[in-house]
């Protein structure tokens, strides 16, 4: 799950949990909204944690290419 989809899931979940006034009878929209919001927050934390992992820095070797003697 990417950062944008996590934020979208949080937004949809909070809209369902806090702003939708009607009930469908068998489906509790407030509970579904809170579940979506929590899953979105967990996905956001996971995607930020994975994005912040340290990547090895690879520097090119300087002795591979011969020096340019045109100048």
C-alpha atoms as one frame of an Amber mdcrd trajectory, in Angstrom:
protein
   0.000   0.000   0.000   1.436   3.343  -1.012   1.237   6.630   0.851  -1.498
   8.070  -1.374  -3.771   5.067  -1.068  -3.248   5.029   2.699  -4.263   8.672
   2.990  -7.269   8.012   0.756  -8.331   5.064   2.903  -8.003   7.186   6.045
 -10.141   9.914   4.463 -12.870   7.518   3.315 -12.857   5.751   6.671 -13.194
   8.966   8.650 -15.976  10.193   6.378 -17.874   6.949   6.916 -17.213   6.954
  10.655 -17.963  10.591  11.421 -20.068  12.149   8.670 -22.493   9.525   7.357
 -25.668   9.783   9.443 -27.658   6.768   8.249 -27.421   3.075   9.080 -27.931
   0.232   6.620 -29.320  -2.145   9.215 -27.044  -5.145   8.865 -23.875  -3.158
   8.126 -22.629  -0.690  10.705 -21.033   2.058   8.592 -19.367   3.685  11.576
 -17.522   0.472  12.412 -16.519  -0.018   8.777 -15.257   3.564   8.695 -13.148
   3.139  11.817 -11.707  -0.114  10.483 -10.763   1.583   7.204  -9.186   4.489
   9.081  -7.105   2.190  11.285  -5.959   0.072   8.348  -5.059   3.258   6.470
  -2.972   4.522   9.396  -1.179   1.171   9.651  -0.514   1.205   5.915   0.789
   4.761   6.103   3.165   3.905   8.941   4.382   0.798   7.107   4.929   2.616
   3.815   6.830   5.437   5.512   8.963   2.918   7.413   9.781   1.058   4.203
  10.563   4.294   2.365  13.003   5.352   5.066  15.095   2.204   4.954  18.725
   2.896   4.377  19.921   2.009   0.936  23.577   1.239   0.287  25.373   4.063
  -1.445  27.431   2.848  -4.363  30.151   5.163  -5.607  31.762   4.549  -8.972
  35.374   3.477  -8.942  37.748   6.123 -10.168  40.403   3.743 -11.515  38.130
   1.990 -14.019  38.262   4.674 -16.694  41.590   5.928 -18.045  42.238   9.616
 -17.546  41.242  11.859 -20.398  44.443  13.248 -21.945  42.829  15.571 -24.489
  43.131  18.642 -22.266
